[in-house]
Amino acid sequence: MSLLLIVNACSSDGEEQIVLENAPLLQSTNPENNASQVPVGDIAISLVYDQPIVLDNNAKGLLKFTGGIMREIKLDATNTIVVSVNVPAYERTCVLNIPEGVVTGRNGLSASAVTLQFTTCKQSSVDEPIEMVPLVTPSAMPAAQKLFDYLQSVYKTHTLSATMARDGVNGLSGSWNTAGADDVYAWTGKYPAINCFDYLHLAYSPANWIDYNDISAVKNWWENGGIVAAMWHWNVPREEGSSEYTSDASNNDFDPANALKEGTWENKVFVADLTEEANYLKLLQDAGIPVLWRPFHEAAGNIFEYNGGQAWFWWGKGGAEVYKKLWVYMFEFFQKKGINNLIWVWTTQLKDATFYPGDNYVDIIGRDLYGNSATDCGAQYKTIDSEYSEKMVALSECGYSSYTDSRVGMISAQWGNGARWLWFMPWYDSDNAATLHADQAWWQDAMSQPYVLDRDAVKEALK
């Protein structure tokens, strides 16, 4: 015996009766059944029915998905089901099964069982590597050019994993260690391909707690097959003669424009620090170690985010023209000092093209993202890749945002949304962090992807 349900609905003509006498009928799916070339990573499978439906409360336990991980199932509209899955591998056949009775109409009639099959894309069909170009450093050290050539050869088909050295946590100081990389190994059985060090405490080195003359941690990482990256949170005196140092733009009398003018106290500090830094970089160069060098990062701060916004760091508070002169000054200063082991990485914040030092002074574009969804990461990558089409693009920092109370999207999901970062690097976590920038689950997701390169893969390629 069939069931007849009569529902009253309002219309511009008054009341009318809608008769629902049939079971729900599946009208369309996305991806379509037997689709191929579906991107890897997070996939939202949508199923649209011809009438309002009811979803069994135990649907997630009743549905079956092979080929990946099923994360969530929900009603996205009165007649649409969205099944969120993650598929980490290329050329993988996936099958979604929805048994009869899981979906019913509001009249109580059951929709037929559904079997939906699709296949993820081939790796070679995603993107092609960019054309090989030389480093911007004239007469670059052969090891640096070899590393850069390798990065170009894997760009857009693979991404390199990276960790940031810790500062002031777990009894460590100086951002001159590989403790974060050790954590990743403990969680996943793999070391990241890159470890980033920081000349944060240049003003205090050498000291018994920090001495950049001791390059053993960096050298050990390189000799074990890892790639070396380095930053410089450049701390300067808050005012002339002060023993209090900061990199902040606020509450800081250090004028970046004066840093370029001979005779000023800012210029004396600027040149002295550059000389000391060049000597430390020369130690790495003499040891045969190329460096992914990312100075003067996030120069625009929040200038373009809010009305009346300010730079975060002193090197950005003088504006775009001063900033570019600082960058070129450092580039040329290191050239005069014979430093030729650097691969120069500039960090964009979008809308800040006026801060870009120029193609002749930058090898790689970086982007720092905290709390952004995988969809937004993919969109931002595509924007940067389009704007700086001659350069490779890296996720130079990422992690948790306290402003949005969210962690950056999983690497598998970012990749699935088209973010072909050259590398990705979560920031280090403090001992008292309520939420980690990248926890064990985040790293296990990242290091399980076939396109993510670890230290062993890099070591083999750079022999």
Order of alpha helices (4+ residues) and beta strands (2+ residues): beta-beta-beta-beta-beta-beta-alpha-beta-beta-beta-beta-beta-beta-alpha-beta-alpha-beta-alpha-beta-beta-beta-alpha-beta-alpha-beta-beta-alpha-beta-beta-alpha-beta-alpha-beta-alpha
